[in-house]
Amino acid sequence: MTAAGADTWAAYRQRMLDETSRFIEWGLNHPHEVIDIPAKPAEEGGFPHAVAEWFWTTALAVNPEGLVARWRSRLASVRRVLPSRN
């Protein structure tokens, strides 16, 4: 990633964090307007643990260079062993 790309990523990452912070604050101030989304711990099934690790590693990375390609490769290998949802 170039220096300009790093600045762009840092700015984009900060905007995502700021927006998330505002949304959480709004939800805490307006609990009657928040829709509950059911959640299931990663280790209880659903997505493989590696998917959660990929998401948070990528979302919180200061310098994501190479992460997306590495995780795309890992997800492709997971896809080969998971049953189809058809």
GUMAR-479000 format. One record per residue (C-alpha): residue number from 1; x, y, z. Coordinates in Angstrom, 2 decimals, decimal comma. Example, Ala and Ser with C-alpha at 12.3 -4.5 7.8 and 13.67 -1.06 7.14 Angstrom:
<nodes>
NODE  nr       x       y       z
NODE   1   12,30   -4,50    7,80
NODE   2   13,67   -1,06    7,14
</nodes>
This chain:
<nodes>
NODE  nr       x       y       z
NODE   1    0,00    0,00    0,00
NODE   2    1,35    3,42   -0,90
NODE   3    1,73    6,22    1,60
NODE   4   -1,28    7,93    0,00
NODE   5   -3,22    4,65    0,24
NODE   6   -2,26    4,33    3,90
NODE   7   -3,60    7,83    4,56
NODE   8   -6,76    6,95    2,70
NODE   9   -7,15    3,72    4,70
NODE  10   -6,47    5,48    8,00
NODE  11   -9,06    8,15    7,20
NODE  12  -11,61    5,54    6,06
NODE  13  -10,96    3,43    9,17
NODE  14  -11,41    6,47   11,41
NODE  15  -14,70    7,37    9,69
NODE  16  -15,95    3,81   10,24
NODE  17  -14,99    3,94   13,92
NODE  18  -16,60    7,37   14,35
NODE  19  -19,83    6,26   12,67
NODE  20  -19,97    3,10   14,77
NODE  21  -19,40    5,14   17,91
NODE  22  -22,23    7,54   17,01
NODE  23  -24,56    4,62   16,26
NODE  24  -23,81    2,90   19,57
NODE  25  -24,32    6,16   21,45
NODE  26  -27,64    6,74   19,65
NODE  27  -28,76    3,18   20,44
NODE  28  -27,92    3,58   24,11
NODE  29  -29,89    6,84   24,21
NODE  30  -32,87    5,36   22,31
NODE  31  -33,18    1,71   23,46
NODE  32  -36,87    1,60   22,48
NODE  33  -35,91    2,19   18,82
NODE  34  -33,20   -0,47   18,63
NODE  35  -34,00   -3,81   16,98
NODE  36  -32,47   -6,79   18,73
NODE  37  -30,38   -8,91   16,41
NODE  38  -29,99  -12,50   17,60
NODE  39  -26,40  -13,50   18,14
NODE  40  -24,66  -16,80   18,52
NODE  41  -21,10  -17,20   19,78
NODE  42  -18,75  -18,23   16,96
NODE  43  -17,76  -21,45   18,70
NODE  44  -21,39  -22,66   18,79
NODE  45  -21,71  -23,12   15,04
NODE  46  -22,62  -21,03   12,04
NODE  47  -19,60  -19,35   10,54
NODE  48  -16,20  -20,92   11,13
NODE  49  -14,11  -19,15   13,79
NODE  50  -11,70  -18,13   11,03
NODE  51  -14,42  -15,94    9,47
NODE  52  -14,81  -13,94   12,69
NODE  53  -11,04  -13,66   12,94
NODE  54  -10,83  -12,45    9,34
NODE  55  -13,56   -9,86    9,85
NODE  56  -12,06   -8,31   12,97
NODE  57   -8,48   -8,53   11,75
NODE  58   -9,41   -6,72    8,53
NODE  59  -11,76   -4,20   10,15
NODE  60   -9,31   -3,20   12,86
NODE  61   -6,08   -3,41   10,87
NODE  62   -4,01   -0,26   10,80
NODE  63   -2,21   -1,50    7,69
NODE  64   -4,35   -4,09    5,85
NODE  65   -1,80   -4,77    3,11
NODE  66   -1,88   -8,47    2,24
NODE  67   -4,65   -9,33    4,72
NODE  68   -7,46   -9,46    2,20
NODE  69   -5,54  -11,71   -0,20
NODE  70   -4,47  -14,01    2,64
NODE  71   -7,99  -14,33    4,04
NODE  72   -9,58  -14,67    0,60
NODE  73   -7,33  -17,69    0,12
NODE  74   -8,32  -19,10    3,52
NODE  75  -12,02  -18,58    2,85
NODE  76  -11,70  -20,31   -0,51
NODE  77  -10,22  -23,34    1,24
NODE  78  -13,03  -23,31    3,83
NODE  79  -15,62  -23,12    1,06
NODE  80  -14,29  -26,39   -0,38
NODE  81  -15,08  -28,29    2,84
NODE  82  -18,41  -26,66    3,77
NODE  83  -21,60  -28,17    2,38
NODE  84  -23,45  -26,12   -0,20
NODE  85  -26,50  -24,18    1,02
NODE  86  -28,53  -24,97   -2,13
</nodes>
